[in-house]
Amino acid sequence: MSIYRTHTCNEISLDDVGKHVKIAGFVETIRDFGGLVFLDIRDMYGVTQVVTSGKSEDVDFASRIPIESSVSVEGTVRKRAPETVNEKIKTGLVEIAIEKIEILGKRTKDLPFEVNSNQEVREDLRLQYRFLDLRNNKLKSNLILRAKLLQYLRNQMIEQGFLEVQTPVLTSSSPEGARDYLVPSRLHPGKFYALPQAPQQFKQLLMVSGIDKYFQIAPCFRDEDARADRCPGEFYQLDMEMSFATQEDVFSVIEPVMYNTFKTFSNKKVAAYPFPRIPYREAMIKYGSDKPDLRNPLFIIDLTDFFQKCTFKPFHNKAVRAIKVTGHMSKGFHEKMLEFAKSIGMGGLGYLEVQEDLSYKGPIDKFIPDDLKKELLNIADLKVNDTIFFIADDEPIANTLAGQIRTELGKRLNLIDENVFSFCWIIDFPMYELDERGKLDFCHNPFSMPQGGLEALNTMKPLDILAYQYDIVCNGIELSSGAVRNHDPKVMVKAFEIAGYTEEDVKTKFGALYNAFQYGAPPHAGIAPGVDRMLMLLTDSETVRDVIAFPMNSKSQDLLMGAPSIVTKEQLQDVHIKLDLPCLLYTSPSPRD
């Protein structure tokens, strides 16, 4: 028995009536009724009501305890009066009559915000006082869920025969899509470690080592901008790799893990596996996104060829996409959709409504020849009262805009079932793409195996080559990318050569892999679903920061610890670094500090 408590604040029940007990926690509320003072004591596990005796000194002392101070309370458990029962909490049938109350940690500063309030609090303030923010029941529940989920994921992987291996956090810099966090070396002047963006090379090296099935809950570090589903700096993923494996082998491992996890930790319906496989090209045309939300029943129709036969010049030589909506739309609805279309950069939003006689009503009706109007009915499967919206632009832009219109229509028409988790795989990604400068670059992971192997690299146009790359998506959120890996050094060199790297570049940047592949590497494949994103979905959180104990803000700052921070000149000298900044920024602290 602890000197501070015999029970936690969720353990007191009717079975304890008449017993002398001791609890400890934070003072959540104080209610002073003159002759009596009621306090709610909260710990990590629950809340228990305690009440003072009628003695004036007890009442006076209890009523003056600052809210959120930590206390220890001794007393006798008694049954609550029927009119005071609180069915919202587990201990709501009982209370503790206080015999002794001791302040263990007194709050001496004003609270920056109410801890367990539903009121909106600025995120920067919450992150600055994260230790208080985490006392909030919702955030605390999120952390508890996180711990349970990590253990559950670990158990599922172990049950499937995977070996947990920790890979290094201090490693070499390599181009993997984002900026590295660099760590200067004290012992090797002018040289730097890099924090891993992912354990990519190490897990492939484990496959070469003969570790058949590897996993870890891996920390990853990327110096990139924040998004709602991505926290800058550090994040965690369920990293796995397996030897002698194909794309389908990876799917057969991860699908039950995702299904079971979401089924276990949510009351929502989880769509059954096997999850749909959608080729990238199809996804971009049908959904306008490589992260489609399959809860939305709307899909996009390609009408490019049809409109080349019509007289509507703005649609000529453009990719034309259309979305059919069942049911009559009001004039106000069209106006709101037009307003949204303009907000995302569209010049307008054309539409047609199908009338009772199957004729059309809408601004572009007159541009469709009479002999083609029935053809449009058939192509789009239009019925009476249906409305069809049109989007036209260069193909990549048209796809993106159509995807945004699809999502907005789904939301405005309440078509998206919020009580479902719907998964899918996006497969057959292009091996290469053009960057913003028009230069060939890898579309996804540079370590992926091209479909067709070396022959495809030698004979096909780079932009036509597909890769054994895949994403797993849930409710419009990408949980992870994965791939069948390139394990052949000849294929590796050629793949990088097409992207503008020489063999010497490959040897320099990926020397360990290049060398290891000379020693008989097995075919291997893997994936790494994001733990933070999974938790964001499971908790219906708006941002991953609500499922991380101590996250950075959107500007990559730790407001609680003050990172990134200034270091002393001496610390910089130890690692052989001189800053080209005003000396004020790296002077030694004053002895008085």
N, C-alpha and C positions, 0 to 999 in steps of 0.2 A: 504493500500500500504506500502510495506517495504521501509525503508530508503535506502536499497541497490539495490532494483530492482522493476520495475513495471511488467516485463515479465520474464519468463524463456527463456532459449536459444533455445527452439523449438517452441515458440509461435509467433515470429515475422513473419508476412506474408505481401502480397501485400495490404491487407486491412489496414495495419498500415502505409503505405507510407505517409510521411508528418507529422507523429506524433512524438512528443518528448517522448522518452522512456528511460528506465534504465534497464540494465541487470548486472548480476554478475556471476562470474565463474572463471575458471582457464585458463590461457593463454596456448593454445595448440600449436600454431605455430605463428611465426612472419616472415613476408616477407617484406623486405626493398627494395623499388624501387627508392631510392634516395629522390625524392620529396614527396613520399607517403609511408606510412607503413600500411600494412594490418595485422590484428591480428585475429585469430580464438579463440573465447571465448567459452569454454565448461563447461556446468554444468551437472547435473545428467540426464537431459532431452534431450539435444541436443547441437548443435553447431551453433553459429551465427558469421558471419564475420563483423568486424568493421574496419573502415579506418580513418586515421588521416586527419586533414586539411593540407594544404600546408605549414603551418608555420614551420619554422626550429626548434623552441623550442619544438613543439608538436612531430615532427618527431624524434628528438633526444631523447626525454623522452620515447616515445613508443618503439623505437628500442632497448632501454637498459633494458626494463623490463625482468627479468629472466623468462624463460619458466617455466610453472607450478606454477607461483605465482598466488594468488587469487586477482582479481581486480573487481572494479565496473566501468561500462562505461555508460555515459549519451550521448545522441545525437538524431539526427533525422533520421528516417527510410527513405531510398530511394531505388528506383528500381535499380538493377544491370544492367550494360551494357550487351547486349546479349552475347558478347564474354566472359564474366566473370561469367555467370550463372553456378552454381554447382548443378547438378541434383541429386547428391549423398546424399545431406542433405535436410531436410524438409524446411530449411530457405534459400535455395540456390538461390531464385529469388530476395532476398533483402540483404541490408547491412545497417549498422548504421554509419553515419558520426559522428565521435567523437567530442563532445563539451567539455567533461570533462572525464578524466580517473584517477582513484584513486587506488593505490596499497593497498589492504586490508591486505594481508599476503605475504610478500616478501620471495621468496626462497633464502636462504643464503648459502646453501650447494650444492655441485655438485650432480647431479642426479646419482644414482647407475646404472640406466638403463633407456632407453627411454620408457616412459609410454605407448604410443599408437603405438608401433612398432610391426611388425610381427617377429622380430628377436628373436632367441632362447635366453632365459635368464635362468641361473642356478636356480633351484627351491629353493635352500637354500637362495639365494640372494632375490628372490621374496618374500619368507616367512618372511625374516628379515625385509623387507620394505613393508609389506603387505598393509599398508595404501596407498602407491603409486601404488602397483600392482592392487588394487581395483579401481583405476582410469581408468584402461584399459577397453575399451568398452565391450569386451567379458565377463570379469569377472563381471563387473557391471550389464550387462544384465542377467547373471546367478543368481545374487542375487535378481534382480527384479523378475525373473521367480520363484525363490524359494518362495518369499513372496506370489506371486499369487497362486502358487501351494498349499501352506499350507492352504490358505484361501479356495481354491476350495475343497481340501480334507475334510476340516472341515465342509463345507456346505453340501457335499455329505453325510457324516455320520449323520449329524443332520437331513437331509431330510429323512433318513432311520430310524429315531427314536432312535438314539444313544445319550446317555448323556455323555457330556465331564466332566471327573473327573481327577483332578491332584493327583497323588500319591506321597509319600515321596521320597526325594532324599537322605536323611540320613536314613539308615536302617541297618539291620543286615546282616552279611556275610552269604552266602549260596552257595553251589557248583552248578554252572549253566554252566559249560563248559569252562570258562575263569577265569583269575585271577581277584580278586577284587581290586579296589582302596580303601584303608583303611584310615579312618579319626579318629585320637585319640580323646578320650573324656577328657575334662578338669575336669569335675565334677565327673567322675567315673574312677579313676586311674587304668591303666592297661587294660581298655576296649576300644573297637573301634567300630565306625560306618563303614559301607561299602556303597559306592555309588552303586546304583542298576545296575546290568548288563541288567536287563529288569524289568518292573513292574509285573513280572510273578505272584508272590504270592499275591500281592495286588489286581490285577485284578480278580484273582480267589476268593479272600475274598469278593470282591464287588458282585460277583455272589451269594455267600452264604448270603450276606446282603440283597439280593432281588433287586439289581440294574440289570434290565433285559438286557440292552444293554449299554455297556461302551465303550468309546474311549478316547484317548488323543494323541497329538503329543508329544511323550514321549522321553526325553533325556535318553540315556543309556551309561554306562561307563564300558569299558572292557580293562583291562591291557593286551593287546595282540599285536602281530606283525602286521605291516601295510601290506596291499596289495593294488593293484590299485582300487579295489572296496570296500575297508575297511580302514577307517581312525583310527589310534590308539587313544585310549582315549575316546572321546565323539562322539556319533552319535545319529541320531533321527529316530524314526519309527512311523508309523501310527498304534498305538497299539489298538486292539479291542478285546472284549470278549462278548459273548452272552449266555444267559441261555436257557435251554430247547432246545438245538441246536445239530444238527448232523454236520458231515463233509460237507455234501451238503448244509446245511443252511449257513455255513461260505462261501462256494464258491459262493452261490447266492448273497451274500452281496458284496464280494470283486471283483468279475468279472466285474460288471458294473462300480465300482469305478475305477479299473485299465483301462478298455476300455475307459471310458469317459475322464479320466485324460490324457491319452496318445493321444487321439483323439483331445482334446482341445488344448494341448500345443505342438503339433507337426504337421507338414505337411505330415508326413510319413503315410503309410497305417497301420492300426491296425487290426490284425486278429480278427475276430468276436468271441464272446463267445456264448455258453459255450466252455471254453478252453479244449483241450485234457487232459484226465486223463491217466497217464502212470505209471503202477506199477514200483516200484524201481528196481526189478529184471529185468524186461523187458528193462528199460532204460539203465541199466549197460551193457546188452548184445547188444541191438540194437544201442545204441549211445555211449557206453563206458564212460558214465558220468551220474550222477544224476542231472546235470545241462545242459541238451541238448539244442543246438541251432537248432531249427526246421526250420530255414531258409535254412539250409544245407540239400539238398535232399538226400545225401548219407546216407546209413545205414549199420550196421555191421551184417554179417551173421555168425551164429554159425556153424562151420564145424568140431567140435571136434570129433563127432562120425564118420564122413566120413573119416577123416585122420587116425583113428585107423585101418582102413582097407587097408591103403596104406603102402608103404615100406619106406616112408621118416621118418627115426628114430628120427630126431630132433623134430618132431611133435607128437611122441608117448607119451602118458601119460601127455599131455599138453592140455590146453584149446586153441583151434584154432579159430581165428576170421578172417573174410575176408571182404573186401570192394570192391564192383564192381563199375567200372567207365566206362561210355559209351564213346566210341571214342578211336582212336589210340593214344598211348602215345609215344613220341619221346625217343630216347636213352638218350638224355640230361635230359629229365624230370625224367626218372628212376634214373639217377645218382644223381639228386638233391634230390629226395625223399629218396634215400638210405643215402645220407649225413644227411638229417633231422632225419631219423630213428636212425642213430648212435648217433646223438646229444641228443636224449632222452633216450639213454641207450640200444637200441636194437642192437643185433649182426648183423642184416641184415634185408632186406625186400624182401621176396619172392614174385614173381608175375607170372602170366600167361597171354598171349595175345591170343585171339580167332582169328584163321585164317579163310580165306574164306570157306574152307572145314570143318569148325568147329573143326579142330584139334587145338592143343595148341602149343604155342611157349613160352619158358621160362625155367628158371633153374631147376624147380622141376617137369617138365612134365614127365621125365623118371621114376619118383617115383610113378606115378599114373597108376595102371594097366589099360589096354585097356578096360576091361569090366566095369570100374568105371568112365571112362571119360564122357560118356553120362549122367551118374547120376549127376556128378558135374554140367554139363550144365543145368540140370533141377533144381537142388537144388538152384543154384545161379541165375537162369534165364538169362544165358549168351547168347549173340548174337554176330554176326560177328563184329570184331574190338573192342569188349569189352576187358577191362583189369581188372584182379582181383588180389588184393594185399592180402598177408597173414601175420598174426601176431600170434605167439604162445608163451605161457608162462604159469606159474601158473595163475589160473583164475583171481584173483583180478588185477594182473599186466597186464595180457593179455587184460582185459577190458579197463584199463586206457590207455595202449599204443595204442590200436585200436581207442579209442576216440581221442587221439592226432593226429594219422594218418588221421582219418576222417576229423578233423578240418583243418589240413594242406592241404589235398586234396581239400577241399571246397574252401579254400583261393586261392591256386595256380591255380585252374581251374575257378575261378571267379563265383562260383556257389551260393554264399551267396548274397541275395538281401539286400543291405544296406538301402533300403527305406521301410522296413517293421519292425513292432514290432510283434513278434510271441510269444504268451504266452502258457504255459502248466502247468499242475499240476503233480508233482511226488507224488504218493500215495503208501500206503502199505510198509512203511519203516520197516526194522527189529526193534523189540523192543530193542534188545541187539546186541552188537558186541564185539569182542575181542580187547583189547587195545594192545599197542606195547609190553607189558609184557605177553600177553596171558591171561589176566584177563578179566572176563566179566564186561562190562560196558554198560551204556545206549547209544544207537546209536544216539539218538536225545534228545528231552526234557524228563527229568526224571518224569515229571508230566503227561505224556501221558497215555491214556487208552489203554491197550492191547486188540487186537481183540480176542474175546472169554472170556474176563474178568478173573475172579479168576480161573475158570476151566482151561483155557489155561495156566495160570501161574503154576498151580498145576500138570498138566498132560503132557505138551509139553516140548520138549527140548528148552532151552532158545533161542538158535540161530534160531529156527524155528518159534518163536512167532513174529507175525506182530503187529504193532501198528497203531492206528488211527492218524498217523502223515502225514503231507503233506508239500510240498514246492511249492511255486509259482515261476516259472522261466520265464525270458524274454530274448530272444536272447543270451542264454548261461550264463546269470547272475541270480543267485539266489536272488530274491527280499525279500523272507521271508520264515521262517518255521512257521508252526502252528500245532495244534493238538486238538483233542477231549481230554479233560482233565480227569484225574483220580479223581473222586469225592467220591469214596468209601474208607474209612480208611482201611478196610481189604485188598482191592486190592493194596492200596498204600503201606502198610507194606510189603506185599508179593513181590511186584515189586522191592522194595528197598532191600529186603532180598536177592533176586537172584543176585543183583549187589554188595552184600557184606556188606550191612548196617543192623544193628540190629534195632529193634523197638525203642530202646532207642536213637539210632542215629537219627532216623526219628523225634522223639519227640524233640530232642535237636536242630537239624538243621532246621526243618520245623514245629516247635511247633504250630505256629499260624494256619497253614493249617490243621495239624493233629487234633487239637482241634476243629476247626470250622467244620470239616467234621463230627463230632459227633452230629451236630445239624441240620441235614437234608439238605445237600447240593444238589442243583439241578444239573442235567447233564449240562455241559457247554463246550464251544469250542471257539477257537479264533485264531488269527494270527496277525502279525505285520510287514507289508511291510516296507522296509527301504526307507526313504525319500531321503537320499543322493544318493543311488543307482538309484532310479527313475530319479533323476535330472541328474545324470551322463549319463544315457541313452538318456534322452530327449535333452541334450545339446551336444551329441556326444563328451563328454569329456573323456580323457584318464584315469583320476583319479578322485575320489570323492573330492579331495582337491580343485579342480577347482569350486566346487559348494558350498563350505563352506567358510564363511567370514574369519574366523581366525583358520585355521586348524593346527594341529601339523604336523611335518615332519615324515618321515618314521622311525625315531629313537625316536618317542614319545616326541619330544621337541617342545616347542613353541618358535621359534627363535625371534619373535617380542617382547614378554614380558619376555623372558629369563627363562621360566619355563621348567622343575622343577628347583627350585632355592634353594640356601642356606638360612637357617633361623638362627636367633640368638639363642644363648644358653638359653636366657631368654624365648623365645618362646617355646623351647623344654621343659624347666622346667615346664612351665604352663600346658603342657599336659603329664607330667610325663614320658618323653622319654629321654634316654641317648644314644647317638650314639657311636658305637664302631668304630670310625673313628678318624683320626688326628684332634686335637682340632682346627687346622687352619680352618677346614670346618664349624665350628659352633661358632666361637668367635663373640662377639658383635662388631658391626661396630664402627669404630673410630668416636669420636665426630666431627672431621673435615668432615666426610662423610655426 
